[in-house]
Amino acid sequence: MAPAPPDDPFRRDDARTRTRRDIDRLREREPEGRFWRSFALIGSVGWPIVLLATGGALLGRYIDATLGTRVRFTLMLLAAGTALGTWIAFRTLRRNGP
């Protein structure tokens, strides 16, 4: 069998060069601080849920104490705060991505 011509795209040397070039491009695309970026994304997802759920519960307790209802508004506003916080976290994940 005759050796491959020098301009053959499937030549082994050319494939190695292309692979190295692709690896270098991939390394340039991904930043070094990936851990801290992921850590910040977790924080930006968790805090809205916690803060809105807590705020809803506190506001609900105040309304319940003022109106004399037992835990009606506490539970409603806790659920509403959790739902709103989850929606904000989901929107943040879709925008920034993992």
C-alpha positions as CSV (number, residue, x, y, z in Angstrom):
1,M,0.0,0.0,0.0
2,A,1.3,3.4,-0.9
3,P,1.9,6.1,1.8
4,A,-0.7,8.8,2.2
5,P,0.0,12.0,0.3
6,P,1.3,14.9,2.4
7,D,-2.0,16.9,2.0
8,D,-4.2,14.0,3.2
9,P,-6.5,15.4,5.9
10,F,-6.6,12.1,7.7
11,R,-2.9,11.9,8.1
12,R,-1.9,11.2,11.7
13,D,0.2,14.3,12.2
14,D,-2.6,16.5,11.0
15,A,-5.1,14.8,13.3
16,R,-2.7,15.4,16.3
17,T,-2.3,19.1,15.4
18,R,-6.0,19.5,15.1
19,T,-6.7,17.8,18.4
20,R,-4.1,20.0,20.2
21,R,-5.6,23.1,18.7
22,D,-9.1,22.0,19.8
23,I,-7.9,21.3,23.3
24,D,-6.2,24.7,23.5
25,R,-9.4,26.4,22.3
26,L,-11.4,24.5,25.0
27,R,-9.0,25.6,27.7
28,E,-9.3,29.2,26.6
29,R,-13.0,29.0,26.7
30,E,-13.3,27.7,30.3
31,P,-12.0,30.1,33.0
32,E,-9.6,29.0,35.7
33,G,-12.0,30.0,38.5
34,R,-14.7,27.6,37.7
35,F,-15.1,26.5,41.3
36,W,-15.8,30.0,42.5
37,R,-18.1,30.7,39.6
38,S,-20.2,27.6,40.5
39,F,-20.1,28.5,44.2
40,A,-21.4,32.0,43.4
41,L,-24.2,30.5,41.2
42,I,-25.3,28.2,44.1
43,G,-25.5,31.3,46.3
44,S,-27.5,33.3,43.8
45,V,-29.9,30.4,43.5
46,G,-30.3,29.7,47.2
47,W,-30.6,33.2,48.7
48,P,-33.8,34.3,46.9
49,I,-35.6,31.2,48.1
50,V,-34.4,31.6,51.7
51,L,-35.0,35.3,51.9
52,L,-38.4,35.4,50.3
53,A,-39.7,32.4,52.3
54,T,-38.4,33.9,55.6
55,G,-39.9,37.3,54.7
56,G,-43.2,35.8,53.8
57,A,-43.3,33.9,57.1
58,L,-42.4,37.0,59.1
59,L,-45.0,39.1,57.4
60,G,-47.6,36.4,57.8
61,R,-46.9,36.1,61.5
62,Y,-47.3,39.9,61.9
63,I,-50.6,39.8,60.0
64,D,-51.8,36.8,62.0
65,A,-50.9,38.6,65.3
66,T,-52.7,41.8,64.2
67,L,-55.9,40.2,62.9
68,G,-56.1,37.4,65.5
69,T,-56.0,34.6,62.9
70,R,-54.0,31.5,63.9
71,V,-51.5,30.6,61.2
72,R,-53.5,31.3,58.1
73,F,-51.5,34.2,56.7
74,T,-48.2,32.7,57.9
75,L,-48.7,29.6,55.8
76,M,-50.0,31.4,52.8
77,L,-47.2,33.9,52.6
78,L,-44.6,31.3,53.4
79,A,-45.8,29.3,50.4
80,A,-46.0,32.4,48.2
81,G,-42.5,33.5,49.2
82,T,-41.1,30.0,48.5
83,A,-42.8,29.8,45.2
84,L,-41.6,33.3,44.1
85,G,-38.0,32.5,45.3
86,T,-38.0,29.3,43.4
87,W,-39.2,31.0,40.3
88,I,-36.4,33.6,40.6
89,A,-33.8,30.9,41.2
90,F,-35.0,29.0,38.2
91,R,-34.8,32.1,36.1
92,T,-31.3,32.8,37.3
93,L,-30.2,29.2,36.5
94,R,-31.6,29.5,33.0
95,R,-29.9,32.8,32.4
96,N,-26.5,32.0,33.8
97,G,-26.4,28.2,33.4
98,P,-24.2,25.7,35.2
